[in-house]
Amino acid sequence: MRTLLIVFHSNTGGTRQMAEAAARGAAAEARVLLRHADDAGPEALLDADGVIFATPETLAAIAGPMKSFFDRCYYPVLGRIEGRPYAVMVCAGSDGQNAIRQLARIATGWRLRAIAEPILVCTRAQTPEAILAPKTIPAAELARCEELGAGFAAGLAMGVF
């Protein structure tokens, strides 16, 4: 069975829900490693056949713990994971595009291969209170994340990716 790594960080629960949905979708076809960014390192990337990166957008960028994950892992795996498939999920208050661009640039440096369009969920949180409040991701959005996980795992199992 192929291994799908899902690396995530979540400030208010939204991105966690998205990552967990992708993991549920993938579970039938792949060994799923769901890891918080603080708990994932180069060895997890090296052991995975594919990876989903899931992050909130914080101050128009990927969240700090995700940046730290990439800082810890970038050079130890450089040249060792080329061609592996990846996908992106971003939970944002209004935009999310810069986080998606940052993740794409990192993946380009690693020479990873995108297998799906990024999933972007906008919560429309704009006030400090709304931004800091726990999030509940709508069922339709979670279904998209679950479908991403299922499709990714099926592609790994069939050798498409």
N, C-alpha and C positions, 0 to 999 in steps of 0.2 A: 504494500500500500504506500502510495506517495505521501509526502508530508507538505502540508500547507501551514506556513507560519503567519499568524496575524499579530502584528505589533501595533499597540495602540496606547494612547494617553487620553484621559478624560478629566476635565475639570468639574463638570456638573452632571455627568452621567449620560449625556447624549451620545458621545463617541463610543462609550462603553456599550451602550445598547446596539449601536450599529455594528461594532466588532463582534458582539455576541450573536447577533443575527447572522452575520456572515459565517461564523463558526458553526451555527446550527445547520445552515444550508450545506456546508461542506462535509459535515460529519459522516454522512453515509458513504462517501466516495474517497475520503482522504483521512489520514491521521492529522488532526488539527492541533497545532500548538498555539494557544491564545496567550500572549505574553504582554504584560504591561511594559512600556518602554524602559522603565527603571530596572526591569528584571530580564531584559533580553540583551544579548551580546553577540559578538561575532560568531560564536559557535552555533547559535540558533540559526543564523543566516546560512552558515556553511552546511548545516544539516538539512535545510529545507529545500524542497524542489520548487517552491514558489512562495511568494509573500504578498500579503496585503498590508499596506500602511494606512492606519486610521488615526486622524488627529483632529483636534479642534483648531480653528484658526484663532490665534490670540494676537491682538495688536497687529493685524494684517500679516501674520507669519505663522509658520508651524509652531505648535506649543513648545515651550522650553524643554520639557522632558523628551520630546521627540527629537529635538535638535541635539540634545545630549546623547541620545541613542545613536544618532548618525555620527556624531563626533567620536564616540567610542568605537564605532564599527567600521567607519569608512576605510581607513588605511589597512586594518587587519584583513579585510575581505577583498580589497581592490585587486582585480585580476583573477579572482578565484570564484566569482559567481556570475561571470559574463553570460548573457543570453538567457538567464533565468526569467521566468514570467513574474510580473507584478501587477498589482492594481492599487487604487487609491480611494479612500473614503475620507471626506472632510465634513465636519460639523461646524457651521459658521453662523454668526449672528445676522449678517446681511450679504456678504460678498463671497469670501472663500477662495477667490481666484489666485491670490498670491500664494497661499499655502499649496494649492495644486501646482502652480508653477515651480515652487521651491522643491516639491517632491519629485517632479519630473526632471528637474536639473540634477538632483542627486542620483536618480535612477539612470540618467544619461551618463553620468560619470562612472557609474558601476557597469554600464552597458547592459542594463536590464531591458526586458522586452514587455511593454505594456500590452495587456490582453483584453482590456475593457476601457471604456470611457470612465473617467473619475465619477464617483458618486458624491454629489454635493447636497447636503441638507442644510437649508437656511432656517434658523429658528426665529428670525426676526427680532431677536432680543437686542434692544437698543439703549435701555436705561441701565445704570449700574445695578439696580435691583433685579431687573430681568436677566441681565448678563450673568449675575452670580447665582440665580435661582436654579434649583435642580430642573433638568430638562426631561421631557417625555417626548420621544420621537414618534410621530404618527405611524400607524400600522402600515400604511402604503409605502412609506419610506423604508421601514424595517423590512418589508417584503422585497424591496429592491436590493437591499444589502444581503438578504438571505439568498436571493437569486444569483447575485454575484458570487457568493461563496459556493453555491451548488454548481454553477457553471464552471468556475475555476477548478473545483475538485474533479468534476467530470472530465474536463480537458486534461488535467494531470493524469487521471486514471487511464484515459484513452491514448495518452502519448501525444496529444495535439500540441501541448505546451512542453 
